[in-house]
Amino acid sequence: MEELIKVQVKNDHQLVGARDLYKGLEVKRRFSAWWEQNSKGFEKGTDYEGVLVSTPYNKLHPDKLQTIQDYLLTIDMAKELCMMSKTEKGKEVRKYFIQVEKDWNSPDMIMHRALEVSNSRIKLLTAKNQSLASKNKDLQDQIDRDAEDVTFAKAIRYSNHSIKVRELAAILTQNGFQIGQNQLYQLLRLEHYISKHGTLPMGDKIKRGYFRVSHGVKNGHAWSTTLVTPEGQKHIINKALRGKFDDSYQKVIVSTFDM
């Protein structure tokens, strides 16, 4: 069916722009005069509602827009205005609206709208679930960070500077995680914090701020010392006291007894 006048859909209701109907009926009078006379007897909020629309200022300046008053009409009001016009064009447009209503209320269209509503609700619920999942993850991350801070706070209250690995081993031992300096180095190698053959930290762990390396020269010989930063202390102590290193720790202890 050819579209004589644009029919909009808002909140599952079909609506017609008053200015579109005015043009479709080929009214000769000014729109404001036509509307003032023909809108009498109709109820605002029930039969129509006022809206502001943007339209080109004139044909010479199509890019320049102006805001004008318009109205959205129910199909029933649009049909009545067609009858009130008492013209052949009015009869034609009214028949058009009747057919539009029939199509709108056909079983296929009713099913189509029901599916659209269902899909919209599914999308909305999916978005809400994703939002809740994201919030829950953020909350769990915060809980984990808080737990890490609490565990660390119980273990160490004074160190706000970088310390040597043997000092970290002593702190761990004082808090029930029995381990010596060499054993801690071995554990950190197994957990990929320290290079496999040596005592220097892995590059990615330095980037994360867990370690720093101090360099110097003594008696003509260059030396390097691995230091554990406050952030690294918190991270390693937390994982150790919460059992995250248990597998590697058992391997270290077994290898110590086998020596």
Buried (B, 14 or more C-beta within 10 A) or exposed (E): EEEBBEBEEEEEEBBBBBBBBBEBBEBEEEBEEBBEEBBEEBEEEEBBEEEEBEEEEEEEEEEEEEEEEBBBBBBEBBBBBBEEBEBEBBEEBBEBBEEBBEEBEEEEEEEEEEEEEEEEEEEEEEEEEEEEEEEEEEEEEEEEEEEBEEBBEEBBEEBEEBBBBEBBBBBBBEBEBEBBBBBBBBBBBBBEBBBEEEBBBBEEBBEBEBBBEEEEEEEEEEEEBBBBBBBBBBBBBBBBBEEBBEEBBEEBBEEEEEE
